[in-house]
Amino acid sequence: MPELKLEKRQDTGKKIAKQLRREGKVPGVYYTHGKDPIPVKVEAKELKAIISTEVKIIDLNLDNKNYKSVVREVQFDPVLGVPLHVDFMGITLDEKINMTVPIHLTGTPIGVKEGGILQQLLRELEVEALPMDLPEHVDVDVSELNIGDSIHIEEIKIAKVDILTDVERSVATVSAPTVIVEPVVEEEELLEGEEVEGEEGEETSEEGQEPEPEK
């Protein structure tokens, strides 16, 4: 289980948050049920290393004590993609929590081998489970999908995990390839165009001839 060191923040506000980001830190909040949230800060590099993986539970080191926690939410800069703020939620291992887990598609669909196009319509699942039962990701086998077939949430089963996402939603589908139809010029139209062009050319040629001298 990875460990992440946090420091308490004494001051808050937009100005302080901007200063922290210039120093390579990310402002955040640590909270648990029934307790007041604690303003914290974390090294941006260490946070990026955590959120770039699929690890769900981490040990937060705060005031030299370790707390089991999950990264509840990260706000990113819409342009630069860097983390601006992070929420950590303290957990207990015997209490269920709600989380989202990524979906990984596995296998090559039959329909793709026949020219179809695989489309992933859903990339995350909302689930509820005990912290230690939370999967890092969910594998969905799409190898049996033909062109026009879809796989839905109701077909996914995960041991010890309740899926909260709407069961009727589609996870992936194989669509037929897009066919681009080129405009067809009728042969008769083409021939008529050539004849008119030729006749006009002949008339121009005759008009352009010099009259023969009279004898």
Sine and cosine of phi, psi and omega as CSV:
sin_phi,cos_phi,sin_psi,cos_psi,sin_omega,cos_omega
0.00,0.00,0.84,-0.54,-0.05,-1.00
-0.93,0.37,0.45,-0.89,0.01,-1.00
-0.90,-0.44,0.61,-0.80,-0.01,-1.00
-0.73,-0.68,0.79,-0.61,-0.03,-1.00
-1.00,-0.02,0.78,-0.63,0.04,-1.00
-0.92,-0.39,0.41,-0.91,0.13,-0.99
-0.81,-0.59,0.57,-0.82,0.05,-1.00
-0.96,0.28,0.54,-0.84,0.09,-1.00
-0.97,-0.24,0.76,-0.65,0.03,-1.00
-1.00,0.08,-0.57,0.82,-0.03,-1.00
-0.92,-0.39,0.51,-0.86,0.02,-1.00
-0.76,-0.64,0.08,-1.00,0.00,-1.00
0.87,-0.49,0.28,-0.96,-0.06,-1.00
-0.89,0.45,-0.65,0.76,-0.02,-1.00
-0.89,0.45,-0.70,0.72,0.02,-1.00
-0.91,0.42,-0.65,0.76,-0.01,-1.00
-0.88,0.47,-0.68,0.73,0.02,-1.00
-0.89,0.45,-0.65,0.76,0.02,-1.00
-0.89,0.46,-0.67,0.74,0.02,-1.00
-0.87,0.49,-0.67,0.74,-0.02,-1.00
-0.91,0.42,-0.58,0.81,0.06,-1.00
-0.91,0.42,-0.45,0.89,0.00,-1.00
-1.00,0.04,0.07,1.00,0.01,-1.00
0.99,0.13,0.40,0.92,0.02,-1.00
-0.87,-0.50,0.35,-0.94,0.02,-1.00
-0.88,-0.48,0.82,-0.58,0.07,-1.00
-0.95,0.30,0.46,-0.89,0.00,-1.00
-0.28,-0.96,-0.11,-0.99,-0.01,-1.00
-0.68,-0.73,0.67,-0.74,0.14,-0.99
-0.92,-0.40,0.78,-0.63,0.00,-1.00
-0.61,-0.79,0.44,-0.90,0.11,-0.99
-0.72,-0.70,0.27,-0.96,-0.04,-1.00
-0.88,0.48,0.75,-0.66,0.10,-1.00
0.98,0.17,0.10,1.00,0.00,-1.00
-0.79,-0.62,0.43,-0.90,0.01,-1.00
-0.93,0.36,0.63,-0.78,0.04,-1.00
-0.91,0.42,0.54,-0.84,-0.01,-1.00
-0.94,-0.35,0.87,-0.50,0.08,-1.00
-0.92,0.39,0.74,-0.67,-0.05,-1.00
-0.69,-0.72,0.14,-0.99,0.12,-0.99
-0.64,-0.77,0.48,-0.88,-0.07,-1.00
-0.60,-0.80,0.52,-0.85,0.05,-1.00
-0.89,0.46,0.77,-0.64,-0.06,-1.00
-0.87,0.50,-0.66,0.75,-0.03,-1.00
-0.89,0.46,-0.67,0.74,-0.02,-1.00
-0.93,0.37,-0.62,0.78,0.03,-1.00
-0.91,0.42,-0.69,0.72,0.01,-1.00
-0.86,0.50,-0.62,0.78,0.00,-1.00
-0.90,0.44,-0.56,0.83,0.01,-1.00
-0.96,0.27,-0.75,0.66,-0.11,-0.99
-0.97,0.24,-0.20,0.98,0.05,-1.00
-0.99,0.15,-0.15,0.99,0.04,-1.00
-0.97,-0.24,0.03,-1.00,0.03,-1.00
-0.98,-0.22,0.27,0.96,0.02,-1.00
-0.91,0.41,0.73,-0.68,-0.05,-1.00
-0.99,-0.13,-0.68,0.74,-0.09,-1.00
-0.96,-0.29,0.73,-0.68,0.02,-1.00
-0.75,-0.66,0.39,-0.92,0.12,-0.99
-1.00,-0.06,0.90,-0.44,0.06,-1.00
-1.00,-0.06,0.80,-0.60,0.05,-1.00
-0.99,-0.15,0.94,-0.35,-0.03,-1.00
-0.73,-0.68,0.85,-0.53,-0.06,-1.00
0.83,0.56,0.64,0.77,0.04,-1.00
0.90,0.43,0.37,0.93,0.10,-1.00
-0.83,-0.56,0.56,-0.83,0.00,-1.00
-0.98,-0.19,0.69,-0.72,0.01,-1.00
-0.77,-0.64,0.76,-0.65,0.10,-1.00
-0.93,0.38,0.73,-0.68,-0.10,-1.00
-0.45,-0.89,0.23,-0.97,0.14,-0.99
-0.77,-0.64,0.47,-0.88,0.11,-0.99
-0.99,0.17,0.94,-0.34,-0.11,-0.99
-0.99,0.14,-0.64,0.76,-0.02,-1.00
-0.38,-0.93,0.62,-0.78,0.09,-1.00
-0.79,-0.61,0.78,-0.63,0.08,-1.00
-0.99,-0.15,0.76,-0.65,-0.06,-1.00
-0.92,-0.39,0.47,-0.88,0.15,-0.99
-0.92,0.39,0.82,-0.57,-0.08,-1.00
-0.91,0.42,-0.37,0.93,-0.03,-1.00
-0.99,-0.14,-0.78,0.63,-0.08,-1.00
-1.00,0.07,-0.38,0.92,0.01,-1.00
0.97,0.22,0.23,0.97,0.00,-1.00
-1.00,-0.02,0.50,-0.86,0.01,-1.00
-0.93,0.36,0.72,-0.70,0.00,-1.00
-0.97,-0.26,-0.51,0.86,-0.05,-1.00
-0.37,-0.93,0.52,-0.85,-0.02,-1.00
-0.66,-0.76,0.64,-0.77,0.08,-1.00
-0.93,-0.36,0.80,-0.60,0.09,-1.00
-0.95,-0.33,0.69,-0.72,0.03,-1.00
-0.89,-0.45,0.84,-0.54,0.06,-1.00
-0.95,0.31,0.59,-0.81,-0.05,-1.00
-0.72,-0.69,0.28,-0.96,0.19,-0.98
-0.88,-0.48,0.58,-0.82,-0.14,-0.99
-0.95,0.33,-0.23,0.97,-0.02,-1.00
-0.97,-0.25,0.23,0.97,0.01,-1.00
-0.85,-0.53,0.78,-0.63,-0.01,-1.00
-0.92,0.38,0.54,-0.84,0.05,-1.00
-0.73,-0.69,0.39,-0.92,0.07,-1.00
-0.99,-0.13,0.74,-0.68,0.01,-1.00
-0.56,-0.83,0.26,-0.97,0.17,-0.98
-0.95,-0.30,0.64,-0.77,0.03,-1.00
-0.80,-0.59,0.60,-0.80,-0.03,-1.00
-0.95,0.32,0.47,-0.88,0.04,-1.00
-0.97,-0.25,0.78,-0.63,0.09,-1.00
-0.93,-0.36,0.81,-0.59,0.08,-1.00
-1.00,0.07,0.71,-0.70,0.00,-1.00
-0.84,-0.55,0.48,-0.87,0.03,-1.00
1.00,0.08,0.31,-0.95,0.06,-1.00
-0.95,-0.31,0.89,-0.46,-0.05,-1.00
-0.87,0.49,0.54,-0.84,0.09,-1.00
-0.84,0.54,-0.66,0.75,-0.03,-1.00
-0.89,0.45,-0.53,0.85,0.04,-1.00
-0.93,0.36,-0.62,0.79,0.03,-1.00
-0.90,0.43,-0.39,0.92,0.01,-1.00
-0.99,-0.11,0.15,0.99,0.06,-1.00
0.96,-0.28,-0.04,1.00,0.01,-1.00
-0.96,0.28,0.10,-0.99,-0.04,-1.00
-0.85,-0.52,0.83,-0.56,0.02,-1.00
-0.99,0.14,0.78,-0.62,0.03,-1.00
-0.84,-0.54,0.83,-0.56,0.08,-1.00
-1.00,-0.03,0.91,-0.42,-0.11,-0.99
-1.00,-0.06,-0.33,0.94,-0.03,-1.00
-0.67,-0.74,0.77,-0.64,-0.08,-1.00
-0.93,-0.36,-0.14,0.99,0.01,-1.00
-0.63,-0.78,0.47,-0.88,0.10,-1.00
-0.89,-0.46,0.65,-0.76,0.16,-0.99
-1.00,-0.06,0.82,-0.57,-0.09,-1.00
-0.75,-0.66,0.26,-0.97,0.09,-1.00
-0.74,-0.68,0.75,-0.67,-0.01,-1.00
-0.20,-0.98,0.20,-0.98,0.17,-0.99
-0.91,0.41,0.55,-0.83,-0.08,-1.00
-0.77,0.63,-0.67,0.74,-0.05,-1.00
-0.97,0.25,-0.20,0.98,0.02,-1.00
-0.99,-0.11,-0.08,1.00,-0.02,-1.00
-0.94,0.35,0.82,-0.58,0.06,-1.00
-0.97,0.25,0.50,-0.87,0.06,-1.00
-0.95,0.33,-0.53,0.85,0.10,-0.99
-0.38,-0.93,0.18,-0.98,0.01,-1.00
-0.89,-0.46,0.84,-0.55,0.05,-1.00
-1.00,0.03,0.77,-0.64,0.03,-1.00
-0.85,-0.53,0.90,-0.45,-0.03,-1.00
-0.99,0.16,0.86,-0.51,-0.03,-1.00
-0.92,-0.39,0.21,0.98,-0.12,-0.99
-0.91,0.42,-0.37,0.93,-0.04,-1.00
-1.00,-0.05,0.03,1.00,-0.04,-1.00
-0.97,0.24,0.79,-0.62,0.12,-0.99
-1.00,-0.08,0.10,-1.00,0.06,-1.00
-0.88,0.47,0.79,-0.61,-0.03,-1.00
1.00,-0.08,-0.18,0.98,0.00,-1.00
-1.00,0.09,0.43,-0.90,0.08,-1.00
-0.69,-0.73,0.35,-0.93,0.11,-0.99
-0.86,-0.51,0.71,-0.71,-0.12,-0.99
-0.92,-0.38,0.24,-0.97,-0.02,-1.00
-0.84,0.55,-0.63,0.78,-0.06,-1.00
-0.88,0.48,-0.30,0.95,0.01,-1.00
-1.00,0.06,-0.10,0.99,-0.03,-1.00
-0.99,-0.10,0.77,-0.63,0.03,-1.00
-0.81,-0.58,0.76,-0.65,0.02,-1.00
-0.77,-0.63,0.83,-0.56,-0.03,-1.00
-0.86,0.50,0.73,-0.69,0.08,-1.00
0.91,0.42,0.28,0.96,-0.04,-1.00
-0.77,-0.64,0.73,-0.68,0.09,-1.00
-0.99,-0.14,0.79,-0.61,0.03,-1.00
-1.00,-0.01,0.82,-0.58,-0.06,-1.00
-0.99,-0.14,-0.29,0.96,0.02,-1.00
-0.91,0.41,0.57,-0.82,-0.01,-1.00
-0.78,0.63,0.84,-0.55,-0.10,-0.99
-0.91,0.41,-0.34,0.94,-0.04,-1.00
-1.00,0.08,-0.13,0.99,-0.03,-1.00
-0.95,0.31,0.58,-0.81,0.02,-1.00
-1.00,0.06,0.66,-0.75,0.04,-1.00
-1.00,-0.04,-0.70,0.72,-0.03,-1.00
-0.44,-0.90,0.41,-0.91,0.03,-1.00
-0.54,-0.84,0.40,-0.92,0.09,-1.00
-0.92,-0.40,0.91,-0.41,-0.03,-1.00
-0.99,-0.17,0.38,-0.92,0.03,-1.00
-0.93,0.36,0.51,-0.86,0.02,-1.00
-0.90,0.43,0.55,-0.84,0.03,-1.00
-0.98,0.21,0.81,-0.59,0.00,-1.00
-0.96,-0.27,0.85,-0.53,0.04,-1.00
-1.00,-0.05,0.88,-0.47,-0.04,-1.00
-1.00,-0.05,0.87,-0.50,0.02,-1.00
-0.99,0.15,0.63,-0.78,0.04,-1.00
-0.89,0.45,0.71,-0.71,-0.05,-1.00
-0.98,-0.22,0.80,-0.60,0.06,-1.00
-1.00,-0.02,0.83,-0.55,-0.02,-1.00
-0.90,0.43,0.61,-0.80,-0.04,-1.00
-0.88,0.48,-0.63,0.78,-0.02,-1.00
-0.90,0.44,-0.67,0.75,0.00,-1.00
-0.89,0.45,-0.63,0.77,-0.01,-1.00
-0.90,0.44,-0.68,0.73,-0.02,-1.00
-0.92,0.40,-0.67,0.74,0.01,-1.00
-0.87,0.49,-0.66,0.75,0.01,-1.00
-0.89,0.46,-0.63,0.77,-0.01,-1.00
-0.92,0.38,-0.63,0.77,-0.02,-1.00
-0.90,0.43,-0.72,0.69,-0.01,-1.00
-0.87,0.49,-0.66,0.75,-0.02,-1.00
-0.89,0.45,-0.66,0.75,-0.03,-1.00
-0.92,0.38,-0.67,0.75,-0.02,-1.00
-0.90,0.43,-0.68,0.74,0.01,-1.00
-0.89,0.45,-0.59,0.80,0.00,-1.00
-0.91,0.41,-0.63,0.78,-0.02,-1.00
-0.92,0.39,-0.67,0.74,0.00,-1.00
-0.88,0.47,-0.66,0.75,0.00,-1.00
-0.89,0.45,-0.63,0.78,-0.03,-1.00
-0.90,0.43,-0.66,0.75,-0.04,-1.00
-0.93,0.37,-0.67,0.74,-0.01,-1.00
-0.90,0.44,-0.50,0.87,-0.06,-1.00
-0.99,0.16,-0.15,0.99,-0.02,-1.00
-0.97,0.24,0.61,-0.79,0.05,-1.00
-0.98,0.22,0.63,-0.78,0.01,-1.00
-0.91,0.41,0.61,-0.79,0.01,-1.00
-0.94,0.34,0.61,-0.79,0.02,-1.00
-0.92,0.40,0.59,-0.81,-0.02,-1.00
-0.96,0.26,0.61,-0.79,0.00,-1.00
-1.00,-0.08,0.00,0.00,0.00,0.00
